[in-house]
Amino acid sequence: MSSNGASVQQATPEEIQVLADKVMTQIAAIYAQHDIEPNAVQQQMLASHVRAMALRSLTGEPLPEVEAELFEDISPETMQLAQQVVDLFGNLPREEAWLLSVHIEVARSN
């Protein structure tokens, strides 16, 4: 199967959830190190986004095009944390960090 010229693999919901749970555990440790305390809604939105990232990581499904200019107001520290999380997957593009950075920035502003 192919989407936008990229090879897309199959992944079961269980495989996606296992990877998402693993990354969420690592995010919790990163958040704790940086005194970031998301509220329940922020945590739920983050978990949903991480599941989507796990899906893309396992299947190779590409992101829609994302414009870097939309993320110019994100602090360098937040962007670094987001990239650290994206690096946990090992195969996602930097645009994933841009999108994830919004979750972290909002949680940091609590």
Protein Blocks (a to p, Z undefined) as FASTA:
>chain_A
ZZehiacddddfklmmmmmmmmmmmmmmmmmmnopacdfklmmmmmmmmmmmmmmmmnop
acddddfklmmmpcfklmmmmmmmmmmnopacfklmmmmmmmmmmmmmZZ
